[in-house]
Amino acid sequence: MKNHFALIASLAAAVMLLSGCTPRFSFSRNVTVNQSLDDLFASRRSVRSYDATKTISEEEVRTLLTASQQAPSWANRQPSRYYVAISPEKLAAVRECVGERNAQNVAGAPVLIVSTFVKGQSGFGRDTAVNEIGDGWGAYDNGLANAYLILKARDMGFDTLIMGFRDSDKLRSILAIPDSEEVLAVIALGYRAQEPGTPNHLALDEIVKFY
Ligand SMILES: Cc1cc2nc3c(=O)[nH]c(=O)nc-3n(C[C@H](O)[C@H](O)[C@H](O)COP(=O)(O)O)c2cc1C
């Protein structure tokens, strides 16, 4: 059975190579890494300079947000909510909420997405927090959903910048965000105008302990 699988995989890879396609998977004894996912991780960077001549459609933003819905959440509570500024008026208004430096950096981005989560959902039983993290689990779920969103964005050829430096009160009033939601990040979406740098990462052994 294993041999049949390996033979089919080799034939598929050979056909793809002959037809000019790059195989996304390689098969050995164990299923091995999908290299294209690593490429996606490497090419996703925080972009702080956007091409103002390029636009992104509502349909494309819907595709991103649909991908974000595939993210796991506490008991499938799906607490994340999104407010999309895509009209010139709302874009200008939201840009005013992210501080001067961020506003300059995302000036050319055609879309700004505000992410929030509904409080008292993730991490809660009947009205009470299940453990000490409380609404932190809502933030956790929103972060996961946003991770899917920004990776899908890169997969579609877009770039992003997550901004935690923002004025939540101002955003609430501009976008009519209810008090039942906590405002988290503003995410700029657009096309890079400059190649971003690659940040340093801690050595793996600084962040992990095996037991
Ligand atoms: C929760 C969060 C808040 C952030 N806030 C800002 C911000 O306000 N302005 C900014 O320029 N970058 C912001 N960043 C981007 C980080 O600086 C960036 O992700 C980090 O330096 C690693 O770089 P990379 O995204 O290119 O891998 C934020 C990132 C996260 C996850």
The ligand as a Gaussian input file, in Angstrom:
#p B3LYP/6-31G(d) Opt

LIG

0 1
 C       -0.197000      43.388000      18.016000
 C        0.763000      44.114000      17.095000
 C        0.804000      45.506000      17.110000
 C        1.665000      46.185000      16.247000
 N        1.631000      47.555000      16.180000
 C        2.382000      48.209000      15.275000
 C        2.260000      49.616000      15.098000
 O        1.439000      50.306000      15.734000
 N        3.074000      50.221000      14.177000
 C        3.987000      49.502000      13.425000
 O        4.678000      50.117000      12.611000
 N        4.092000      48.163000      13.563000
 C        3.328000      47.501000      14.441000
 N        3.387000      46.134000      14.529000
 C        4.295000      45.386000      13.646000
 C        5.503000      44.801000      14.403000
 O        6.390000      45.840000      14.698000
 C        6.147000      43.729000      13.500000
 O        5.228000      42.668000      13.327000
 C        7.429000      43.175000      14.089000
 O        8.419000      44.175000      14.150000
 C        7.975000      42.000000      13.283000
 O        8.170000      42.359000      11.926000
 P        7.459000      41.574000      10.733000
 O        5.978000      41.753000      10.896000
 O        7.982000      42.207000       9.470000
 O        7.834000      40.132000      10.840000
 C        2.534000      45.445000      15.373000
 C        2.471000      44.047000      15.371000
 C        1.590000      43.385000      16.189000
 C        1.485000      41.887000      16.113000

